[in-house]
């Protein structure tokens, strides 16, 4: 039987039937902290804007493990990446919606200099100033990426907490649903919700989101600005990376 539960001490909901699969229990000596993303370890490898080049990279790296970040333009994706991986990791564009590349980084976890993971910073979707041709190019590039994305890469879909489940977000969810990738939904800018009423309204949407989008295994509320919820998100991402590294 599937159900939803609030995990005590954590700022997210998780499906009961996915709990054991998604939470890796790691026993550590007393006082020793859990693994973290090694801040500053992310190294930019390349930016890919051509489908043929992206297809070649994906064919050459079928066992890549890591994290792929995607979201509507202006949701603070670059800011969250920089908070998780260290400042100035992600490339930012002064004009939202203009970045059309798949930016690929390599990064490591603290205390592990052997294992390398990949960070994919994907171009944003849904910006009003993007013309039809650019939108078609996005669909071509992202369709190729999600079709060939290695199974051990976790998709992280970012939304603005103030504007959840916008039309463009729903279109994106319809776009990726058939690719069968595991994903987390991350509501960023939670610090911008000034009233309890706003937070309660967002909370009420979670069960419906889980029901409509089974590929979202967990939902998080974070702020890249003040780091609220970021430690819990980082723990979950590290848990995922450790789990897939055992496969």
C-alpha positions as YAML, in Angstrom:
chain: A
units: angstrom
residues:
- id: 1
  name: UNK
  ca: [0.00, 0.00, 0.00]
- id: 2
  name: UNK
  ca: [1.37, 3.39, -0.99]
- id: 3
  name: UNK
  ca: [1.12, 6.32, 1.41]
- id: 4
  name: UNK
  ca: [2.83, 9.56, 2.34]
- id: 5
  name: UNK
  ca: [4.68, 10.31, 5.53]
- id: 6
  name: UNK
  ca: [6.56, 13.23, 7.01]
- id: 7
  name: UNK
  ca: [10.03, 12.04, 7.97]
- id: 8
  name: UNK
  ca: [10.71, 13.20, 11.52]
- id: 9
  name: UNK
  ca: [13.42, 15.82, 11.71]
- id: 10
  name: UNK
  ca: [13.50, 16.42, 7.97]
- id: 11
  name: UNK
  ca: [11.84, 19.10, 5.87]
- id: 12
  name: UNK
  ca: [10.32, 16.89, 3.22]
- id: 13
  name: UNK
  ca: [7.69, 14.31, 2.39]
- id: 14
  name: UNK
  ca: [8.58, 10.86, 1.10]
- id: 15
  name: UNK
  ca: [6.52, 8.00, -0.26]
- id: 16
  name: UNK
  ca: [6.30, 5.16, 2.26]
- id: 17
  name: UNK
  ca: [6.89, 2.53, -0.41]
- id: 18
  name: UNK
  ca: [10.06, 4.31, -1.55]
- id: 19
  name: UNK
  ca: [11.46, 5.04, 1.91]
- id: 20
  name: UNK
  ca: [13.90, 2.15, 2.16]
- id: 21
  name: UNK
  ca: [14.94, 2.59, -1.45]
- id: 22
  name: UNK
  ca: [15.67, 6.30, -1.17]
- id: 23
  name: UNK
  ca: [17.13, 6.60, 2.32]
- id: 24
  name: UNK
  ca: [20.53, 4.97, 2.80]
- id: 25
  name: UNK
  ca: [21.32, 4.31, 6.45]
- id: 26
  name: UNK
  ca: [24.96, 5.05, 7.15]
- id: 27
  name: UNK
  ca: [26.46, 4.15, 10.50]
- id: 28
  name: UNK
  ca: [29.22, 6.51, 11.62]
- id: 29
  name: UNK
  ca: [31.35, 6.70, 14.73]
- id: 30
  name: UNK
  ca: [29.85, 9.02, 17.40]
- id: 31
  name: UNK
  ca: [30.44, 12.66, 16.57]
- id: 32
  name: UNK
  ca: [31.41, 12.03, 12.95]
- id: 33
  name: UNK
  ca: [29.20, 13.82, 10.46]
- id: 34
  name: UNK
  ca: [27.57, 12.34, 7.37]
- id: 35
  name: UNK
  ca: [29.26, 12.65, 3.99]
- id: 36
  name: UNK
  ca: [28.84, 15.96, 2.23]
- id: 37
  name: UNK
  ca: [29.44, 17.33, -1.22]
- id: 38
  name: UNK
  ca: [33.05, 18.52, -1.29]
- id: 39
  name: UNK
  ca: [32.65, 22.28, -1.63]
- id: 40
  name: UNK
  ca: [34.75, 23.70, -4.41]
- id: 41
  name: UNK
  ca: [35.39, 20.28, -5.95]
- id: 42
  name: UNK
  ca: [33.15, 20.88, -8.98]
- id: 43
  name: UNK
  ca: [35.24, 21.29, -12.11]
- id: 44
  name: UNK
  ca: [33.69, 22.57, -15.32]
- id: 45
  name: UNK
  ca: [34.27, 20.09, -18.16]
- id: 46
  name: UNK
  ca: [32.30, 21.43, -21.10]
- id: 47
  name: UNK
  ca: [29.21, 23.21, -22.35]
- id: 48
  name: UNK
  ca: [27.27, 21.41, -25.07]
- id: 49
  name: UNK
  ca: [24.75, 23.13, -27.33]
- id: 50
  name: UNK
  ca: [24.75, 20.79, -30.33]
- id: 51
  name: UNK
  ca: [22.63, 17.60, -30.26]
- id: 52
  name: UNK
  ca: [25.26, 15.54, -32.07]
- id: 53
  name: UNK
  ca: [27.93, 16.48, -29.52]
- id: 54
  name: UNK
  ca: [25.58, 15.75, -26.62]
- id: 55
  name: UNK
  ca: [24.63, 12.38, -28.06]
- id: 56
  name: UNK
  ca: [28.29, 11.48, -28.46]
- id: 57
  name: UNK
  ca: [29.05, 12.42, -24.83]
- id: 58
  name: UNK
  ca: [26.11, 10.41, -23.51]
- id: 59
  name: UNK
  ca: [27.08, 7.41, -25.64]
- id: 60
  name: UNK
  ca: [30.64, 7.63, -24.32]
- id: 61
  name: UNK
  ca: [29.48, 7.87, -20.68]
- id: 62
  name: UNK
  ca: [26.59, 5.40, -20.26]
- id: 63
  name: UNK
  ca: [27.48, 4.69, -16.62]
- id: 64
  name: UNK
  ca: [27.73, 8.30, -15.49]
- id: 65
  name: UNK
  ca: [26.41, 8.93, -11.97]
- id: 66
  name: UNK
  ca: [25.30, 12.28, -10.68]
- id: 67
  name: UNK
  ca: [22.70, 15.03, -10.54]
- id: 68
  name: UNK
  ca: [20.87, 16.99, -13.23]
- id: 69
  name: UNK
  ca: [19.33, 20.38, -12.35]
- id: 70
  name: UNK
  ca: [16.54, 21.86, -14.44]
- id: 71
  name: UNK
  ca: [13.83, 24.45, -13.88]
- id: 72
  name: UNK
  ca: [11.92, 27.38, -15.22]
- id: 73
  name: UNK
  ca: [14.04, 30.42, -15.95]
- id: 74
  name: UNK
  ca: [14.60, 32.64, -12.91]
- id: 75
  name: UNK
  ca: [13.85, 30.02, -10.21]
- id: 76
  name: UNK
  ca: [17.31, 30.45, -8.69]
- id: 77
  name: UNK
  ca: [18.82, 27.27, -10.12]
- id: 78
  name: UNK
  ca: [22.33, 28.68, -10.39]
- id: 79
  name: UNK
  ca: [22.13, 30.10, -6.87]
- id: 80
  name: UNK
  ca: [21.11, 26.73, -5.41]
- id: 81
  name: UNK
  ca: [23.86, 24.93, -7.32]
- id: 82
  name: UNK
  ca: [26.39, 27.43, -5.99]
- id: 83
  name: UNK
  ca: [25.10, 26.96, -2.43]
- id: 84
  name: UNK
  ca: [25.40, 23.17, -2.67]
- id: 85
  name: UNK
  ca: [28.70, 22.94, -4.54]
- id: 86
  name: UNK
  ca: [30.47, 26.16, -3.66]
- id: 87
  name: UNK
  ca: [30.21, 29.69, -4.92]
- id: 88
  name: UNK
  ca: [30.68, 30.43, -8.62]
- id: 89
  name: UNK
  ca: [30.18, 26.81, -9.68]
- id: 90
  name: UNK
  ca: [27.26, 27.41, -12.03]
- id: 91
  name: UNK
  ca: [27.43, 29.73, -14.97]
- id: 92
  name: UNK
  ca: [24.79, 32.43, -14.92]
- id: 93
  name: UNK
  ca: [23.30, 34.48, -17.71]
- id: 94
  name: UNK
  ca: [22.34, 38.14, -17.35]
- id: 95
  name: UNK
  ca: [19.43, 37.47, -19.69]
- id: 96
  name: UNK
  ca: [17.15, 34.72, -18.32]
- id: 97
  name: UNK
  ca: [16.31, 32.05, -20.85]
- id: 98
  name: UNK
  ca: [19.36, 32.69, -23.03]
- id: 99
  name: UNK
  ca: [21.54, 29.87, -21.77]
- id: 100
  name: UNK
  ca: [21.05, 27.04, -24.23]
- id: 101
  name: UNK
  ca: [23.89, 24.75, -23.21]
- id: 102
  name: UNK
  ca: [24.09, 21.60, -21.14]
- id: 103
  name: UNK
  ca: [26.90, 22.51, -18.76]
- id: 104
  name: UNK
  ca: [28.74, 19.48, -17.40]
- id: 105
  name: UNK
  ca: [30.85, 19.44, -14.24]
- id: 106
  name: UNK
  ca: [32.66, 16.75, -12.28]
- id: 107
  name: UNK
  ca: [32.54, 16.76, -8.47]
- id: 108
  name: UNK
  ca: [33.43, 14.60, -5.47]
- id: 109
  name: UNK
  ca: [32.18, 13.84, -1.98]
- id: 110
  name: UNK
  ca: [34.14, 14.72, 1.12]
- id: 111
  name: UNK
  ca: [36.69, 12.07, 2.08]
- id: 112
  name: UNK
  ca: [36.51, 10.28, -1.27]
- id: 113
  name: UNK
  ca: [39.12, 11.28, -3.82]
- id: 114
  name: UNK
  ca: [38.52, 8.23, -5.99]
- id: 115
  name: UNK
  ca: [34.88, 8.41, -7.04]
- id: 116
  name: UNK
  ca: [33.79, 11.10, -9.49]
- id: 117
  name: UNK
  ca: [30.21, 12.21, -10.04]
- id: 118
  name: UNK
  ca: [28.71, 14.46, -12.70]
- id: 119
  name: UNK
  ca: [26.68, 17.63, -12.30]
- id: 120
  name: UNK
  ca: [24.50, 18.59, -15.26]
- id: 121
  name: UNK
  ca: [23.32, 22.20, -15.29]
- id: 122
  name: UNK
  ca: [20.53, 22.13, -17.86]
- id: 123
  name: UNK
  ca: [19.11, 25.13, -19.74]
- id: 124
  name: UNK
  ca: [15.98, 26.66, -18.25]
- id: 125
  name: UNK
  ca: [12.55, 26.42, -19.79]
- id: 126
  name: UNK
  ca: [9.51, 28.63, -20.09]
- id: 127
  name: UNK
  ca: [10.98, 32.12, -20.47]
- id: 128
  name: UNK
  ca: [8.58, 34.46, -22.27]
- id: 129
  name: UNK
  ca: [11.27, 36.15, -24.39]
- id: 130
  name: UNK
  ca: [12.52, 32.92, -25.95]
- id: 131
  name: UNK
  ca: [11.39, 32.69, -29.55]
- id: 132
  name: UNK
  ca: [9.84, 29.65, -31.20]
- id: 133
  name: UNK
  ca: [13.10, 28.52, -32.82]
- id: 134
  name: UNK
  ca: [14.97, 28.60, -29.51]
- id: 135
  name: UNK
  ca: [12.12, 26.71, -27.86]
- id: 136
  name: UNK
  ca: [12.31, 24.03, -30.55]
- id: 137
  name: UNK
  ca: [16.07, 23.75, -30.07]
- id: 138
  name: UNK
  ca: [15.52, 23.34, -26.31]
- id: 139
  name: UNK
  ca: [13.05, 20.51, -26.91]
- id: 140
  name: UNK
  ca: [15.44, 18.80, -29.31]
- id: 141
  name: UNK
  ca: [18.42, 19.05, -26.97]
- id: 142
  name: UNK
  ca: [16.49, 18.11, -23.82]
- id: 143
  name: UNK
  ca: [14.59, 15.32, -25.56]
- id: 144
  name: UNK
  ca: [17.94, 13.80, -26.50]
- id: 145
  name: UNK
  ca: [19.35, 14.32, -23.01]
- id: 146
  name: UNK
  ca: [16.44, 12.73, -21.15]
- id: 147
  name: UNK
  ca: [16.17, 9.90, -23.66]
- id: 148
  name: UNK
  ca: [19.80, 8.92, -23.16]
- id: 149
  name: UNK
  ca: [20.36, 10.19, -19.61]
- id: 150
  name: UNK
  ca: [22.10, 7.44, -17.59]
- id: 151
  name: UNK
  ca: [19.81, 5.68, -15.11]
- id: 152
  name: UNK
  ca: [22.07, 6.61, -12.19]
- id: 153
  name: UNK
  ca: [21.56, 10.34, -12.67]
- id: 154
  name: UNK
  ca: [18.93, 11.97, -10.44]
- id: 155
  name: UNK
  ca: [16.78, 14.69, -11.98]
- id: 156
  name: UNK
  ca: [16.17, 17.74, -9.77]
- id: 157
  name: UNK
  ca: [13.28, 19.92, -10.96]
- id: 158
  name: UNK
  ca: [13.31, 23.39, -9.38]
- id: 159
  name: UNK
  ca: [10.31, 25.64, -8.95]
- id: 160
  name: UNK
  ca: [9.75, 29.03, -7.36]
- id: 161
  name: UNK
  ca: [7.86, 28.56, -4.07]
- id: 162
  name: UNK
  ca: [5.87, 31.72, -4.79]
- id: 163
  name: UNK
  ca: [4.67, 30.41, -8.15]
- id: 164
  name: UNK
  ca: [4.32, 26.61, -7.89]
- id: 165
  name: UNK
  ca: [3.16, 24.35, -10.69]
- id: 166
  name: UNK
  ca: [3.00, 27.02, -13.36]
- id: 167
  name: UNK
  ca: [1.80, 26.10, -16.83]
- id: 168
  name: UNK
  ca: [5.37, 25.74, -18.08]
- id: 169
  name: UNK
  ca: [6.21, 23.45, -15.14]
- id: 170
  name: UNK
  ca: [3.25, 21.22, -15.98]
- id: 171
  name: UNK
  ca: [4.32, 21.14, -19.62]
- id: 172
  name: UNK
  ca: [7.81, 20.10, -18.54]
- id: 173
  name: UNK
  ca: [6.40, 17.32, -16.35]
- id: 174
  name: UNK
  ca: [4.33, 16.08, -19.28]
- id: 175
  name: UNK
  ca: [7.50, 16.23, -21.38]
- id: 176
  name: UNK
  ca: [9.60, 14.03, -19.07]
- id: 177
  name: UNK
  ca: [6.99, 11.60, -17.73]
- id: 178
  name: UNK
  ca: [7.64, 9.01, -20.43]
- id: 179
  name: UNK
  ca: [11.41, 8.95, -19.87]
- id: 180
  name: UNK
  ca: [10.97, 7.12, -16.54]
- id: 181
  name: UNK
  ca: [13.68, 8.93, -14.56]
- id: 182
  name: UNK
  ca: [13.79, 9.22, -10.78]
- id: 183
  name: UNK
  ca: [13.37, 12.84, -9.73]
- id: 184
  name: UNK
  ca: [13.06, 15.20, -6.78]
- id: 185
  name: UNK
  ca: [10.91, 18.33, -6.83]
- id: 186
  name: UNK
  ca: [12.56, 21.30, -5.13]
- id: 187
  name: UNK
  ca: [10.67, 24.45, -4.21]
- id: 188
  name: UNK
  ca: [13.30, 27.18, -3.99]
- id: 189
  name: UNK
  ca: [12.95, 30.69, -2.54]
- id: 190
  name: UNK
  ca: [10.96, 29.45, 0.45]
- id: 191
  name: UNK
  ca: [12.25, 32.54, 2.29]
- id: 192
  name: UNK
  ca: [10.09, 34.65, -0.01]
- id: 193
  name: UNK
  ca: [6.89, 33.19, 1.46]
- id: 194
  name: UNK
  ca: [6.25, 35.76, 4.15]
- id: 195
  name: UNK
  ca: [3.06, 34.43, 5.73]
- id: 196
  name: UNK
  ca: [1.98, 31.14, 7.27]
- id: 197
  name: UNK
  ca: [-1.01, 31.18, 4.95]
- id: 198
  name: UNK
  ca: [1.29, 31.09, 1.92]
- id: 199
  name: UNK
  ca: [3.28, 28.18, 3.37]
- id: 200
  name: UNK
  ca: [0.11, 26.25, 4.26]
- id: 201
  name: UNK
  ca: [-1.21, 26.74, 0.74]
- id: 202
  name: UNK
  ca: [1.96, 25.27, -0.71]
- id: 203
  name: UNK
  ca: [1.95, 22.38, 1.78]
- id: 204
  name: UNK
  ca: [-1.56, 21.40, 0.70]
- id: 205
  name: UNK
  ca: [-0.41, 20.87, -2.88]
- id: 206
  name: UNK
  ca: [2.10, 18.13, -2.06]
- id: 207
  name: UNK
  ca: [-0.23, 15.09, -1.98]
- id: 208
  name: UNK
  ca: [-1.77, 16.10, -5.31]
- id: 209
  name: UNK
  ca: [1.68, 16.57, -6.84]
- id: 210
  name: UNK
  ca: [2.80, 13.13, -5.66]
- id: 211
  name: UNK
  ca: [-0.37, 11.57, -7.07]
- id: 212
  name: UNK
  ca: [-0.05, 13.27, -10.45]
- id: 213
  name: UNK
  ca: [3.71, 12.86, -10.88]
- id: 214
  name: UNK
  ca: [4.91, 9.46, -9.63]
- id: 215
  name: UNK
  ca: [8.46, 10.14, -10.81]
- id: 216
  name: UNK
  ca: [8.85, 12.75, -8.04]
- id: 217
  name: UNK
  ca: [10.08, 10.62, -5.16]
- id: 218
  name: UNK
  ca: [10.64, 13.45, -2.68]
- id: 219
  name: UNK
  ca: [9.66, 17.11, -2.32]
- id: 220
  name: UNK
  ca: [11.89, 19.69, -0.64]
- id: 221
  name: UNK
  ca: [11.50, 23.31, 0.46]
- id: 222
  name: UNK
  ca: [14.73, 25.29, 0.38]
- id: 223
  name: UNK
  ca: [16.20, 28.74, 0.18]
- id: 224
  name: UNK
  ca: [19.45, 29.28, -1.66]
- id: 225
  name: UNK
  ca: [19.47, 32.75, -0.12]
- id: 226
  name: UNK
  ca: [19.57, 31.75, 3.57]
- id: 227
  name: UNK
  ca: [20.27, 28.00, 3.19]
- id: 228
  name: UNK
  ca: [17.02, 26.94, 4.87]
- id: 229
  name: UNK
  ca: [16.35, 23.29, 4.04]
- id: 230
  name: UNK
  ca: [19.62, 22.99, 2.10]
- id: 231
  name: UNK
  ca: [21.38, 20.65, 4.60]
- id: 232
  name: UNK
  ca: [18.45, 18.20, 4.44]
- id: 233
  name: UNK
  ca: [18.47, 18.35, 0.64]
- id: 234
  name: UNK
  ca: [22.23, 17.80, 0.55]
- id: 235
  name: UNK
  ca: [21.90, 14.76, 2.83]
- id: 236
  name: UNK
  ca: [19.32, 13.26, 0.47]
- id: 237
  name: UNK
  ca: [21.47, 13.92, -2.59]
- id: 238
  name: UNK
  ca: [24.50, 12.30, -0.96]
- id: 239
  name: UNK
  ca: [22.34, 9.35, 0.09]
- id: 240
  name: UNK
  ca: [21.26, 8.94, -3.52]
- id: 241
  name: UNK
  ca: [24.83, 9.10, -4.82]
- id: 242
  name: UNK
  ca: [26.03, 6.54, -2.29]
- id: 243
  name: UNK
  ca: [23.14, 4.24, -3.15]
- id: 244
  name: UNK
  ca: [23.68, 4.29, -6.92]
- id: 245
  name: UNK
  ca: [27.41, 3.91, -6.38]
- id: 246
  name: UNK
  ca: [26.71, 0.47, -4.93]
- id: 247
  name: UNK
  ca: [24.92, -0.69, -8.08]
...
